[in-house]
Amino acid sequence: MFKPIPVAIGLRYLRAKRRNGFISFISLASIAGIALGVTALITTLAVMSGFQREIRDRMLQMAAHATVSAYGEPLGDWQQAVAKATADPRVAGAAPYVEKEALLSGARNQPAIVRGVLPTHERKVSVLADKMVLGKLDSLSPGSFNIVLGKELALWLGVGVGDSVVMTTSDFRSTPLGAVPQLKRFTVSGLFEAGYNEFDRGMAFVNLSDMQRVLRMGEGVTGVRLRLHDMDQSWEVARDLAVKLGGLRISDWTSENANMFRALKMEKTIMAILLSLIIAMGAFNLVSSQVMLVTDKQADIAILRTLGLTPRGVMQVFVVQGTLIGVIGTVLGVIGGVVLTLNLEHILKAIEAVLGVQLLPEDVYYITGLPTDLQGSDVAIIAAVALAMAFLATIYPAWRAARTAPAEALRYE
């Protein structure tokens, strides 16, 4: 015998005899339960990771990776801030901006964030020019008082290209009739569609100098937006720029959108915990099958004990047998989860073709397929959790088997 005795006996018990068919069936059910739980968990987390990646990419294609601004006042010498920021090799581009919350009035009223930009600089930090569905970003020339609206925002305002929109800000100016809010009429020169509701419904763009004139800011700007070659380095770049640009406020996209990404992460964690219950159900089936196997093998355990096998050895026999069930179920589940995730989009299209429905309408979800992001770390954690549950499920039945008294077990044989 080329393997330890407990391992050899555990492998032999894995394949039950014909008279133990029910126990064998319970063992197969345990394997299937663990495999299904692992498959469902891997696929679900891959889809959730895919949606998180899609949301992040759509948001960051319009938002800044990092932002330079002054504390409580306009940033005066923004050219110097741009020069120092772009001197960092990790920074791909920089652009000044002026931003203000305002009430836009067309056929209807809708609040929005109005951002003043320089079209030539804006191309370096966002893909706004590529997201134009009507008109061009270059229409935002100085003194034109043109405005580019998100497609959803234009729909809510009831305006189109060529229509006028009145911008009302919270800044008041003194007149002989008293304080009145700042009002300025803009002409809609284009519409964009970013595929992210926060931008499409809540943002508008005008020329930087036009915005400065409306807000009477002079040459100052709200800040400078930065785009990085690697957005995952945003925190490190922001920290280094804070030292280089002493006295200025530096923020990155991870801090500005911390609540949203924390909520997405928590949602993924809660879903993982809930779906882990499927694996736990398979583990409970494993406990049942092991307890029944121990009861059925009372005579065999007694004989092994009389032949010199220690209680520890008996416990190892059933731990090996139960752990092998967990290993088989986990391996099958990992293979099934990976295969299902990689082919999920094709499966979705097949279901849509058979049922004649569109499960993910593009006009609702702004996506044309089902995004997935299969992460090796998630697969490894799921496999480890499944193996741990299977191992823990074998401890009580194995301990019970180790306590079997040979004389009591053989009394009625």
Buried (B, 14 or more C-beta within 10 A) or exposed (E): EEEEBBBBBBBEBBEBEEEBEEBBEBBBBBBBBBBBBBBBBBBBBBBBBBBBBBBBEBBBBBBBBBBBBBEEEBBBEBEEBBEBBBEBEBBBBBBBBBBBEBBBBBEEEBEBBBBBBBBEBBBBBBBBBEBBEBBEBEBBEEEBBBBBBBBBBBBBBEBEBEBEBBBBBEEEEEEEEEEEEBBBEBBBBBBBBBBBEBBBBBBBBBBBBBBBBBBEBEEBBBBBBBBBEEBEBBBEBBEBBBEEBEEBBBBBBBEBBEEBBEEBEEEBEEBBEEBBEBBBBBBBBBBBBBBBBBEBBBBBBBBBBEEEBEBEBBBBBBBBBBBBBBBBBBBBBBBBBBEBBEEBBEEBEEEEEEEEEEEBEEEEBBBEBBBBBBBEEBBEBBBEBBBEBBBBBBBBBBBBBBEBEBEEBBEEE
